[in-house]
């Protein structure tokens, strides 16, 4: 039982000493996760819009590049499957 109490005291000491560093790490991790999610949503939205785009001359080139795997090659590389 004494070992458990000593462990609790050590944990309390470490928490009081390193709490600001721990909390800033948590905040940074959450900010990075939110930023990556927003960026992923924007990339997905752009790809979805390009996939559903009407064949206007500007979009025709982009759709051709997408069909030639210029744009979708990174997706295949990271996911390991072709969509």
C-alpha positions in Angstrom: 0.0 0.0 0.0 2.9 2.3 0.7 4.2 1.8 -2.8 0.8 2.9 -4.2 0.9 6.1 -2.1 4.4 6.8 -3.2 3.4 6.4 -6.8 0.5 8.8 -6.3 2.8 11.4 -4.7 5.3 11.0 -7.6 2.5 11.4 -10.1 1.2 14.6 -8.3 4.7 16.0 -8.2 5.2 15.3 -11.9 1.8 16.8 -12.7 2.5 20.0 -10.9 5.9 20.4 -12.5 5.0 19.4 -16.1 1.3 20.3 -16.4 1.8 23.3 -18.7 4.0 21.3 -21.1 1.5 18.5 -21.1 -1.5 20.7 -21.7 0.3 22.6 -24.5 1.1 19.3 -26.1 -2.6 18.3 -26.0 -3.7 21.6 -27.5 -1.1 21.4 -30.3 -2.2 17.8 -31.1 -5.9 18.8 -31.2 -5.1 21.9 -33.4 -3.1 19.7 -35.8 -5.9 17.1 -36.0 -8.5 19.8 -36.7 -6.3 21.4 -39.4 -5.6 18.1 -41.1 -9.4 17.3 -41.0 -10.3 20.6 -42.6 -7.6 20.3 -45.2 -8.7 16.8 -46.0 -12.3 18.0 -46.4 -11.3 20.8 -48.7 -9.2 18.4 -50.9 -12.1 15.9 -50.9 -14.6 18.7 -51.9 -12.3 19.8 -54.7 -11.9 16.3 -56.0 -15.6 15.7 -55.8 -16.4 18.9 -57.7 -13.8 18.1 -60.3 -15.4 14.6 -60.7 -18.8 16.1 -61.2 -17.8 19.1 -63.2 -19.6 19.9 -66.5 -17.2 19.5 -69.4 -16.3 23.2 -69.8 -13.0 23.6 -71.6 -11.1 24.6 -68.4 -12.5 21.6 -66.6 -12.0 19.3 -69.5 -8.2 19.5 -69.2 -8.4 18.8 -65.4 -10.7 15.9 -65.9 -8.3 14.5 -68.6 -5.4 14.8 -66.2 -7.5 13.0 -63.6 -8.2 10.2 -66.0 -4.6 10.0 -67.0 -3.7 9.4 -63.4 -1.7 12.6 -63.0 -4.0 13.7 -60.2 -5.1 10.3 -58.9 -1.6 8.8 -58.8 -0.9 10.1 -55.2 -4.2 8.6 -54.1 -3.2 5.2 -55.5 0.2 5.5 -54.0 -1.0 6.1 -50.4 -4.2 4.0 -50.5 -2.9 1.1 -52.5 -6.0 0.8 -54.7 -7.3 2.5 -57.7 -10.7 4.1 -57.5 
